[in-house]
Amino acid sequence: MSSFSVSLSPHVRDSASTRRIMLQVCLALLPALAFGVWAFGLYALLVVALSVASAVGTEALVQRCLKRPITISDGSAAVTGLLLGLTLPPEAPWYVPVFGAVFAIFIAKQVFGGLGDNFVNPALAGRAFLLACWPVEMTSYPNPFAVDALTSATPLADAGFAQSAAALQNAYLGLVPGTIGETCKLALLLGAAYLLLRRVIDWRIPVAYLGSLALLSWAFGENGLLAIGLGGAILGAFFMATDYVTSPITPWGKLVYGVGCGLITFAIRTWGAYPEGVTYAILLMNVAAPLIDRGFRPRKYGEVKEHA
């Protein structure tokens, strides 16, 4: 009796499901969320909750109207809402997370066919939409553990802070203004370590992203560790640039993709009018991901290169 079985591809399968992966991403983001609520108060939790609820509700409503199977149980909409909520200011008006989540799910995801067919990260698309519609609300951050608000975008716009002796420590401990989820870098790194150990994400994209950003910063006379410790670089590198659908699948493609994100982030921060560039860097590289995979497509087994 033959020990071989014949079946359709794929022939290599994994036990991990979409729901299981999304659950692990949510678990990895809990430390950053907990710190954000502790630092900014319960209203920050309301902002994130509104984002998650709006994302899940929009996905269910759109799929029902289009007579598609309702897939909110896979957790992808919840993760989109959670990521979007963590990239919002802790004092954002209630309508900001609601409209951002509706745009992220309806326009950036469902219009193109749903999970697996979207060509850009929905959470970042929603954030870009909010930055265009409500720039003041999206760039005003309160100090953590305090009540006075800042009107500047982030400490990235404050040259004096970048040169201070305590800047590096404050940036990683979460003692600087920022969005709900990006403030404490140690909490984000804890979640990132969990995803790497569980092999939910590949190390190539975040290492290439943060490494290129740090090296460029050092080359231009800045502190590389501070460059990746301020703003949303760590949140973006580990939790958004690694999105399965919108990032390359080949090993070399992932490295090129990560370096591209780092280059664009540095360029926007250094020469652009906007002090932060993570959102637009990842979105631009999302669009380039299929071309990157095509350029680094592995050779088929047994293929012989033709000689001219």
N, C-alpha and C positions, 0 to 999 in steps of 0.2 A: 504494500500500500504506500502511495507516494506521500512524502512529508511536506511537499510543496503545495501551496494554495494559490490560485489565480484570482486576482481581484483588480478593480479599477484603482487608479492612483487617487490620493497619495498612498504610498506604500509604507512610509514612516509616519506613525501617528503618536500623539502625545495625550496624556490623560488630562492635561490642563484645559479647562473650558473657559469661555469668555467670562462667565459669571465668576468663576474662581479667580481669574486674573484680576478682574475689576475689584473684587473683594479685597485682594491683597494690596492693591493700589490704595484703596480707602484706608486700610489699616496702616499703611506706611505714611499716610498724610495726617493721621490722628495726632501725632506729637506736635506738628506745626499748627494744627487747628487748636489744640488745647492751649498752646502758648499764646496764640493770637487772642483767644477769648480771655485768658488770664491777664494779658497785657492791656487789652483795649476795652474789656467789659462785655457784658452779655449782648449788647447791640451787635457786636461783631458776629456772634453766633446767629443772630436773627438774619443778618445779611447773607451768611452762608446757607442757612436753612431756606431762605426765600429763593436763592439761586438753584439749590438742589430740587426743591419742590417745583419750581417753574420749568426746569429742564425735564424732569420726569413727566410732569403734566403735559407739557408741549409735545413730547414724543408720543405719549398715549393718544392725545387728541388728533395729532396729524396722521398717525397710522390708522386710527379709526376712520377718519374722514376719507383717507385714500384707500380704505379697505385692504390694508396690509395687516399681517400678523402683528399683534402688539408685543413688543420685545423688551418692555421696561424691566422685566425680571433678570435680564442679562447684566444689569448694573452699569452699562456704558453711559446711559443718560445721567445717572446719579454721579458718576465720576466726572463727567463734563461739568455738571452743576457745581460739584465740590471744587474742582480746579478753578473754575471761573470765580467762584466765591472767594477763594483764597487769594486771588489776584486783585481783589477790589479793596478800596480804602475802607477802614473799619467804621467810618461814619458816613458811608455812601447812603443817599436817600433810598427808600424802599424800592422805588421804581427802577433804579439802576440795575440791581441783580435780576429783576424780573424781565426787563426788556433785553438785557444781555443774554440771559439764558434762552429766551424765545428765539432770538436771532441765531444763537449758536446751534440750537437743535433744528429749527425749521429751515433756515437759509443755508447754513454751513454743512448740515448733515442730511436731513430728510429730503431736501430738494434734489440732491444728487443720488438718492437711492437708499440712504441709511448707512448703518455701520458697515464699513468695508468699501464703500463707494465714495466717501468724502475725500477730497484731495487736500484739504487743509485741516489742521487741528481745530475742532469746533470751539473749544474753550478760548483759544487765542483769537479766533475769528470774532467771537462775541466780545472779547476785550477790546479788540481793535475798533469794532463798531461803537462801543461805549466811549472810547477815547475821542472818536470823531464827533459824537453827539453831545457828550457832556464833559468837555475837557477840564473845566474847573472842578467839578465834583470828582473826577477821576485822578486829579493831581494835587489833592489837598489831604495831607496825612497828619494825624495827631501824634504827639510823642507817646510812646508806650509808658504806662503807669503814671500818666499825667493828663491834664485836661486842656492844656493850651495847644492849639492847632498850628501847623505850619502851612504856608501857602505854596512853598516850593514843591517840586515834584518828588524828590527823594534827596538823601544826603549826597547823591551823585552830582547834584547841581551846586553843592556847597564846597568850593575849593578849600576853604579853611578847615572844614571837617576832614577832608581827605588827607591833610597834612598833619593832623593832630596825633599825639602819641597814643591816645587811647582809642583811636578810630578802629583799628583792627579788632581789638577785644570787644568793643561795643557792637561792631557789625555782626560778629559771630554769636554773641550772647543775646542778641535781640534788643539792644538798648538804643536803637535808632528808629526814626520814623519809617514807615513802609506800609505795604499792604498787609492784610490779615495773616497771610500764610508765608510771606517771604521774609519777615523780620528776623526770626531766630534761625540762623543757618545751622546751628548744632542740631536743632530738631529736624530740619530737612535732611541733614546728612545721616541722622539716625534712621529715618525712613528710607533713604536711598540705600543704605547698607543692607537693610532688610530685603529690599527688592533685588539687590545684587546677589545676596546669599541664597535667596529663593529662586534665582535665575529667571525672574520675571522680566528684567531688562538686561540688555547687553552693555558691557562696560565701555565699548568703543565710542559711542556717541557722546556720553557725558565727559569722558576723559579727553577726547579730541576737542570738544567744545570749550571746556574750562581751561584746558592746557593751552590752546591757541590764544584764548582771551588773556590769560595770564602772561604768556610770552610776549605778546604784542604790547601789553601794558608796560612790562619791564623794559622792552626795547625803546619805548617812548618816555622813559624816565619815571614811570608810575609804579606803585606797589601792586604787583600782580595778585597777591593774596587778597588785598583790599578790593581790587577790581572784580574778583569773582565773589567777594563777600558782600558787596553792596548791590542793591537792586534785586532783580529776579533771576540772576544768572543760574544759581544753583537750583531753584525751583524749576526753571525752564529746562535746564540741561538734563535733569534726572526724571522729571515727571511729564514733560510735554514734548521735548525733542525726540524722546524714545517711543512715542506713540507708534504702535505696530502698523497702522494703516497708512500713515503719512510720512514714514521714514524709510530709507532704503533697507533692503533685506540682505545684501551682500556684505561680507566683512569689510572689504576695502571701501565699498560705497558708504558704509556707516562712518568710517574715519573721515572721508572727504566731506560728507554731510556735516559732521560735527565741527570740522575745521571751518567750513563755510559759515556755520552759525556763529562761531567765535569771531571770524573776520568781520561779518556784517554788524554784529553787536558792538565791536570795538569802533568800527567806522561811524556808526550812528552816534555813539556816546562821545566820540572825539570831535567829529566835524559836523554833526547834525544839530538841528535846533532843539531836538528832544533829548534830554539827558539819559534816557534809558532806551535800549534798542532790542531787548530780548524778544518782545512780541513780534516785531516786524522781521527780525532775523530768522526766527523759526518759520514764520509763515512763508517767507520768500524761499527758504530751503525746502519747505514742503512741496512747493510747486516744482522745484528742481529735482526732487527725489526720483521720479521715474527716469529722467535722463541720466542721473548718476548711476542707477542700477543698470541701465542699458550700456553705459560705458564700461562698467566693471562686471559684466555678465561672465560667469565662469565658463570655461570651455567644456563642452560635452564630453562625457567619458568615451574614449576611443576615437575622438575627433582628430583628424590629421590636418595640419595647416597646409593649404595649397601653396606651392611654389610657382612664382611667375615664370 
